[in-house]
Amino acid sequence: MKTSSKTQAAKPANTPWLRIGVIWAATLIASVVIALTQDRAHAFAWYGAILAGSMALVSVAHLIKSSIDGFVRELIYVAGGSYLILALTSVYLFIAS
């Protein structure tokens, strides 16, 4: 027996992208602050912690919502975006020094 779409709870389609965007923004802010306040050797050490934190935030978000739907997809998007953000700030550090 099929249920009508009216009886199913509507899920916002942009919720995963909102979570991903917030994590990317946090990664960007953290990497820029570290790049501007730490010397080059220490900044690269911090980047590993920033990347690990972004991966942990995806896991925490899915633990809070108690669902595994789309977990791997969000993890891949967050990892890719975080790697790109950190790579670009690393290029800045190489050029600036």
C-alpha positions in Angstrom: 0.0 0.0 0.0 1.4 3.3 -1.1 1.3 6.3 1.2 0.6 9.7 -0.3 3.2 12.4 -0.3 1.0 14.5 1.9 1.2 12.0 4.8 5.0 11.7 4.7 6.9 14.3 6.6 8.5 16.8 4.3 12.3 17.0 4.6 14.1 20.1 3.4 16.2 19.3 0.4 18.9 21.8 1.3 19.6 20.5 4.8 22.7 18.4 3.9 24.1 21.4 1.9 23.5 23.7 4.8 25.5 21.4 7.1 28.3 21.0 4.5 28.4 24.8 3.9 28.6 25.5 7.6 31.5 23.0 8.0 33.3 24.5 5.0 32.9 28.0 6.4 34.3 26.9 9.8 37.2 25.3 7.9 37.8 28.4 5.9 37.7 30.7 9.0 40.0 28.4 11.0 42.5 28.0 8.2 42.7 31.8 7.5 43.0 32.6 11.2 45.8 30.0 11.6 47.6 31.2 8.4 47.5 34.8 9.6 48.5 34.2 13.2 50.9 31.3 13.2 54.3 30.9 11.6 54.5 28.6 8.6 55.8 25.5 10.4 53.1 25.7 13.0 50.3 26.5 10.5 50.9 23.2 8.6 50.7 21.3 11.9 47.3 22.9 12.6 45.9 22.0 9.2 45.8 18.4 10.2 43.7 19.2 13.2 41.4 21.4 11.2 40.8 18.6 8.7 40.2 16.1 11.4 37.8 18.4 13.1 35.8 18.9 9.9 35.5 15.1 9.5 34.4 14.8 13.1 31.7 17.5 12.7 30.1 15.4 9.9 30.0 12.4 12.2 28.6 14.4 15.1 25.9 15.9 12.9 24.7 12.5 11.9 24.8 11.2 15.4 22.7 14.1 16.5 20.1 13.6 13.8 20.2 9.8 14.4 20.3 8.9 10.7 22.9 7.5 8.3 21.2 8.7 5.2 23.7 10.5 3.0 26.5 10.1 5.5 29.2 9.0 3.1 28.1 11.6 0.5 28.4 14.4 3.0 31.7 13.0 4.3 33.1 13.0 0.8 31.9 16.5 0.0 33.2 17.9 3.3 36.6 16.2 2.9 36.9 17.4 -0.7 36.0 21.0 0.2 38.2 21.0 3.3 41.2 19.6 1.3 40.7 22.4 -1.3 40.4 25.1 1.3 43.5 23.9 3.1 45.4 23.5 -0.1 44.6 27.1 -1.1 45.7 28.5 2.2 48.9 26.3 2.0 49.6 27.9 -1.4 49.2 31.3 0.2 51.7 30.3 2.9 54.2 29.2 0.3 53.9 32.4 -1.7 53.9 34.6 1.3 57.1 33.2 2.8 
